[in-house]
Amino acid sequence: MQRRVTIEDIAREAGVSRQTVTRAMNGMPRISEATRARVLEVSERLGYRPSRFASNLARSTKTKTIAFVVDSFRNPYYSELTADLLDATSARGWQMSIFSHEDEPELQLIGRLASQVDAVVGYLGETDEAALGSAARGVPLVLLGRTATAEGLHSVDFDFGPAFARLAAELRERGAKRFGLLESQPLGTIYKPSSRRIAYEDAVDAHSAEAVVVCEAPPQSMDAGQLGFNELMDRFPETDTVIAFSDLMAMGALRAAHRRGIDVPGQVRLVGVDGLSLGAVTSPALTTLAILGTEFAEQVADVVAKALSGQGDAAARRIVPSILWRESA
């Protein structure tokens, strides 16, 4: 077995004292930026991983600080989730800082945060989990909306299979016959079917499984939903029930329906995914597969707590979204 790299190894390789390495690793003052950069470069090159026990011991007298990383502050989903997480983390006596990776590469941001916080939680697009783990340098990293497979990473994911199966079944009880899906593809990216599309196709008939429009537009926007709804109705005019990738896209679809003179839910039922509180004030109010809420935030906080304890294997949870029935369906 390969010997674990120690602080002494880094100090020897970088030509500095053990105390200097400690200062560099923990973002402490009285050290030049050039020296700090050299120490961090050596630690990454040698594959240094801090002892979780030593890290927790050193921070035991401090308030835990959790970094929450989001795609964009422009999406109300993240605003609502932030509020829920603030409640869950403050109840545990933690502090939470919020960051966006819109203007900074993800790996660079994770590497910077690793020296400033006790754990990092976020929606991250980087698929190379080894690179994510390396950037975190032993600081607990909790991935949201996906299931981590690499050693040392934690996650809270969603199980859309039973959620879409139940949604489709209950919509049929309400008279739905032909379904359509508005799928999301971030602008300028290579398309890969989402877990939501896969769950949708498993839950509906073969004809409905073909009625999918991939909306390439700013992520999960109302404009994407409006364009997608128009295309879906032009290509599949018999559609009587539309499910949108997100609540924002569903709101765009609702706007398009109004402009086309289509009655919702009289002619077309409409369902979003997320559980935004904003959906309660649309006309009609939006039915949704709800992710947001106290349960999700508490599950995330529980995973963070387990990761901070350093006890046992990586923590992973899967949550089944629940149906929030409102007027649109």
Secondary structure, DSSP 8 states (H G I E B T S, - for coil): ------HHHHHHHHTS-HHHHHHHHTT-SSS-HHHHHHHHHHHHHHT----HHHHHHHTTTS--EEEEEES-TTSHHHHHHHHHHHHHHHTTT-EEEEEE-SSS-HHHHHHHHHTT-SEEEE------HHHHHHHHTTS-EEEESS---STTEEEEEE-HHHHHHHHHHHHHHTT---EEEEEEEETTS-----HHHHHHHHHS-HHHHH-EEEEEESTT-HHHHHHHHHHHHHH-TT--EEEESSHHHHHHHHHHHHHHT--TTTT-EEEEEE--GGGGGSSS--EEEE--SHHHHHHHHHHHHHHHHT-SS--EEEE--EEE--TT-
